[in-house]
Amino acid sequence: MNNSMIARRMQRVRPSPTATISDRVRELESAGKGVINLGEGELDFATPERIGYAGIEAIIHHQTKYTAVSGTAELKAAIAHKFVRDNGLHFSAQQIIAGNGAKQLIFNALMATVDAGQQVIIPAPYWVSYPDMVTLAEGEPVIVATEEQHGWKLQPAQLAAALTPESRWLILNSPGNPTGAVYRARELAALAEVLVDHPQVLIMSDDIYEPLRYGQTPFATFAEVAPQLADRVLTVNGVSKSHAMTGWRLGYAAGPRWLIAAMQTLQSQSTSNPGSISQAAAVVALTQPQDFFTEWLDKLNQRRQRVLDMVAATDGLSAQIPEGAFYIFANCQQLIGRTTPQGKPLADDKALAEWLLAEAQVAVLHGSAFGTPGYLRIAYAVDDTLLDEACRRLQAACGRLG
Ligand SMILES: Cc1ncc(COP(=O)(O)O)c(C=O)c1O
């Protein structure tokens, strides 16, 4: 390939580290290594059967043509129903758009609203794609480091200090990737209070992990908590994580009409509508009983405990108990600087993750990929036996560090 032909804007975007690690795992697997991948951001469960059948029926009934760019009327009604049922939020069809995953909607929203030099406040640790999407839109990511001791949540004073006349967005993600942190309504209300005096700022609430919460952890979303700011809030969600449908590529967003219209214009010139088959399946996912969650959450809860036990038993690792999602964000600062049995000192979290992949054949992601060095993200959405083996290998490998 001739590099001189690559557009300058490509200098502002890096390949997603999550995709890179998955490629590396596939490479090792094809070389016959028994790698266990705890780097992947998706549930191992099968898409519930009745949702799958809705997709098959859509094919049989020839629902296989273009649809409206922002989604079929049936899907929009199902999305509106979901927002009323789960969040007490009321949206008209013009305030809703479906896309190829939540990722496309976040991308479209930023592309449609961020001008060169405008700032987007992103609390760290963050989902890997936010900053690159902002820079691709010629905006400036303003990374605000949250603290483990604050449960990885943005504090109102931090928000106040980060705001400038150039601020265009604040991005919130709860339950959070990679920390599993879940904001309470009162915490969102306190952030809303700061934002009242900054009418130039839009708020993106990325709720993609909404139902994946443990114990009695309640859910709150920004638009519900701060109705006075509702005309500045984009609520993003999807069926990828909630319904084990990552491959179906179906996400949705709801917010002010002008913003949804702009996102729709952009989508009309890129991908058009999300797949008609996925839309039909998502109608069922969003409207039919969500009875599978109890079993899923039980399983995930046990796995979460398995990893927390491993972390507690491993010298040099520690972690907060995450309230949601399917990740443990483990502090590995005490392992940095230690020496491998091969005699190599581990310079940082990336070196540690690489060594764990080579030594224990377990893939985890380094915290610096999420803007927070000194941590490892361990995804526990894998089969129990594999997870057990992975935990044993990780603990044993860390024990070999000098
Ligand atoms: C925080 C967060 N938002 C959005 C997405 C994108 O989800 P989708 O599969 O719907 O594009 C992910 C996927 O990893 C995520 O972790």
Ligand as a Chemical Component Dictionary entry (heavy atoms), coordinates in Angstrom:
data_LIG
# 
_chem_comp.id                   LIG 
_chem_comp.type                 NON-POLYMER 
_chem_comp.pdbx_formal_charge   0 
_chem_comp.three_letter_code    LIG 
# 
loop_
_chem_comp_atom.comp_id 
_chem_comp_atom.atom_id 
_chem_comp_atom.alt_atom_id 
_chem_comp_atom.type_symbol 
_chem_comp_atom.charge 
_chem_comp_atom.model_Cartn_x 
_chem_comp_atom.model_Cartn_y 
_chem_comp_atom.model_Cartn_z 
_chem_comp_atom.pdbx_ordinal 
LIG C1 C1 C 0 -19.296 1.673  26.343 1  
LIG C2 C2 C 0 -19.650 1.130  24.999 2  
LIG N1 N1 N 0 -20.426 1.865  24.183 3  
LIG C3 C3 C 0 -20.756 1.429  22.966 4  
LIG C4 C4 C 0 -20.313 0.206  22.495 5  
LIG C5 C5 C 0 -20.704 -0.211 21.096 6  
LIG O1 O1 O 0 -21.714 -1.150 21.065 7  
LIG P1 P1 P 0 -22.357 -1.646 19.713 8  
LIG O2 O2 O 0 -22.013 -3.089 19.574 9  
LIG O3 O3 O 0 -23.844 -1.447 19.887 10 
LIG O4 O4 O 0 -21.831 -0.828 18.596 11 
LIG C6 C6 C 0 -19.492 -0.581 23.297 12 
LIG C7 C7 C 0 -18.952 -1.852 22.791 13 
LIG O5 O5 O 0 -17.964 -2.387 23.241 14 
LIG C8 C8 C 0 -19.165 -0.121 24.593 15 
LIG O6 O6 O 0 -18.385 -0.849 25.428 16 
# 
loop_
_chem_comp_bond.comp_id 
_chem_comp_bond.atom_id_1 
_chem_comp_bond.atom_id_2 
_chem_comp_bond.value_order 
_chem_comp_bond.pdbx_ordinal 
LIG C1 C2 SING 1  
LIG C2 N1 SING 2  
LIG C2 C8 DOUB 3  
LIG N1 C3 DOUB 4  
LIG C3 C4 SING 5  
LIG C4 C5 SING 6  
LIG C4 C6 DOUB 7  
LIG C5 O1 SING 8  
LIG O1 P1 SING 9  
LIG P1 O2 DOUB 10 
LIG P1 O3 SING 11 
LIG P1 O4 SING 12 
LIG C6 C7 SING 13 
LIG C6 C8 SING 14 
LIG C7 O5 DOUB 15 
LIG C8 O6 SING 16 
# 
